[in-house]
Amino acid sequence: MQRDKIYNCPVDATLSVIGGKYKAIILHHLIERTLRFGELQRLVPQASHKVLTQQLRELERDGIIHRKVYHVVPLKTEYSLTDFGKTLIPILTTICDWGRKHMSEFIRNTKDDIES
């Protein structure tokens, strides 16, 4: 991690790395395989090109993902988790499991809010 910030809380430190709008989603998709930029765009369609690029750059800066550029026409760029990034897999898996278990509750609560 190349940040100069001093953290007083481990949760703050963790969220500063994975707390971006789409970072956890990006990392979740990179757990299983290396992906090209276009594949990530299809997997995270709600992210604009600019925001996806920004999130990927921040993850690369923090040493979480590796960016490999192939100098071919058209340019080919692949993203994968670094060894350091792989240390986040248990956290991401737990987040995914929790979301899967409670997703229906969120949908129900959102529906109740709309009907209120």
C-alpha positions as CSV (number, residue, x, y, z in Angstrom):
1,M,0.0,0.0,0.0
2,Q,1.4,3.4,-1.0
3,R,-0.8,5.7,1.1
4,D,0.7,8.2,3.5
5,K,-2.4,8.2,5.7
6,I,-2.0,6.9,9.3
7,Y,-4.8,4.6,10.3
8,N,-6.1,4.4,13.9
9,C,-8.7,1.8,13.1
10,P,-8.2,-1.5,11.2
11,V,-11.7,-1.2,9.7
12,D,-10.8,2.3,8.3
13,A,-7.6,0.8,6.8
14,T,-9.5,-2.1,5.1
15,L,-12.4,0.1,3.8
16,S,-9.9,2.6,2.4
17,V,-8.7,-0.2,0.1
18,I,-11.9,-2.0,-0.8
19,G,-14.5,0.7,0.0
20,G,-14.7,2.4,-3.4
21,K,-18.0,2.3,-5.1
22,Y,-17.2,-0.8,-7.3
23,K,-14.0,-2.1,-5.8
24,A,-15.4,-5.0,-3.9
25,I,-17.4,-6.0,-7.0
26,I,-14.3,-5.8,-9.2
27,L,-12.3,-7.9,-6.7
28,H,-15.1,-10.4,-6.4
29,H,-14.9,-11.0,-10.2
30,L,-11.1,-11.2,-10.1
31,I,-11.1,-14.0,-7.5
32,E,-11.7,-16.7,-10.1
33,R,-9.7,-15.5,-13.1
34,T,-7.8,-12.8,-14.9
35,L,-10.1,-10.4,-16.7
36,R,-9.7,-7.9,-19.5
37,F,-11.1,-4.4,-19.2
38,G,-14.0,-5.1,-21.5
39,E,-15.0,-8.1,-19.5
40,L,-14.9,-6.1,-16.3
41,Q,-17.1,-3.5,-18.0
42,R,-19.7,-6.2,-18.9
43,L,-19.5,-7.6,-15.3
44,V,-19.9,-4.1,-13.7
45,P,-22.3,-2.4,-16.2
46,Q,-23.4,0.3,-13.7
47,A,-19.8,1.7,-13.6
48,S,-18.9,4.2,-16.2
49,H,-15.7,3.8,-18.2
50,K,-14.1,6.6,-16.3
51,V,-15.1,5.4,-12.8
52,L,-14.1,1.8,-13.6
53,T,-10.7,3.0,-14.8
54,Q,-10.3,5.1,-11.6
55,Q,-11.2,2.2,-9.3
56,L,-8.8,-0.1,-11.2
57,R,-6.0,2.4,-10.9
58,E,-6.6,2.8,-7.2
59,L,-6.5,-0.9,-6.6
60,E,-3.3,-1.2,-8.7
61,R,-1.8,1.7,-6.7
62,D,-2.6,-0.1,-3.5
63,G,-0.9,-3.3,-4.7
64,I,-4.2,-5.2,-4.7
65,I,-4.4,-5.9,-8.5
66,H,-1.8,-6.3,-11.2
67,R,-2.3,-4.7,-14.6
68,K,-0.6,-6.3,-17.6
69,V,-0.6,-4.4,-20.9
70,Y,0.0,-6.3,-24.1
71,H,1.3,-4.0,-26.8
72,V,-0.8,-5.3,-29.7
73,V,-3.4,-3.7,-31.9
74,P,-5.9,-3.2,-30.4
75,L,-4.2,-2.7,-27.0
76,K,-5.0,-5.6,-24.6
77,T,-5.0,-5.0,-20.9
78,E,-5.6,-7.7,-18.3
79,Y,-6.2,-7.4,-14.5
80,S,-5.5,-10.0,-11.9
81,L,-5.2,-10.2,-8.1
82,T,-1.7,-9.9,-6.7
83,D,-0.6,-12.2,-3.9
84,F,-1.4,-9.3,-1.5
85,G,-4.8,-8.9,-3.2
86,K,-5.5,-12.6,-2.7
87,T,-5.3,-12.0,1.1
88,L,-8.7,-10.2,0.7
89,I,-10.4,-13.4,-0.7
90,P,-11.7,-14.5,2.7
91,I,-13.2,-11.1,3.4
92,L,-14.8,-10.9,0.0
93,T,-16.2,-14.4,0.3
94,T,-17.7,-13.5,3.7
95,I,-19.2,-10.4,2.2
96,C,-20.7,-12.3,-0.7
97,D,-22.1,-15.1,1.6
98,W,-23.7,-12.5,3.9
99,G,-25.2,-10.7,0.9
100,R,-26.5,-13.9,-0.6
101,K,-28.1,-14.9,2.8
102,H,-29.7,-11.5,3.4
103,M,-30.5,-10.2,-0.1
104,S,-34.1,-11.1,0.1
105,E,-34.4,-9.1,3.3
106,F,-33.0,-6.1,1.6
107,I,-35.5,-6.5,-1.3
108,R,-38.4,-6.8,1.1
109,N,-37.3,-3.8,3.2
110,T,-36.9,-1.7,0.0
111,K,-40.3,-2.8,-1.1
112,D,-41.8,-1.9,2.3
113,D,-40.1,1.6,2.1
114,I,-41.6,2.2,-1.4
115,E,-45.1,1.2,-0.2
116,S,-44.9,3.4,2.9
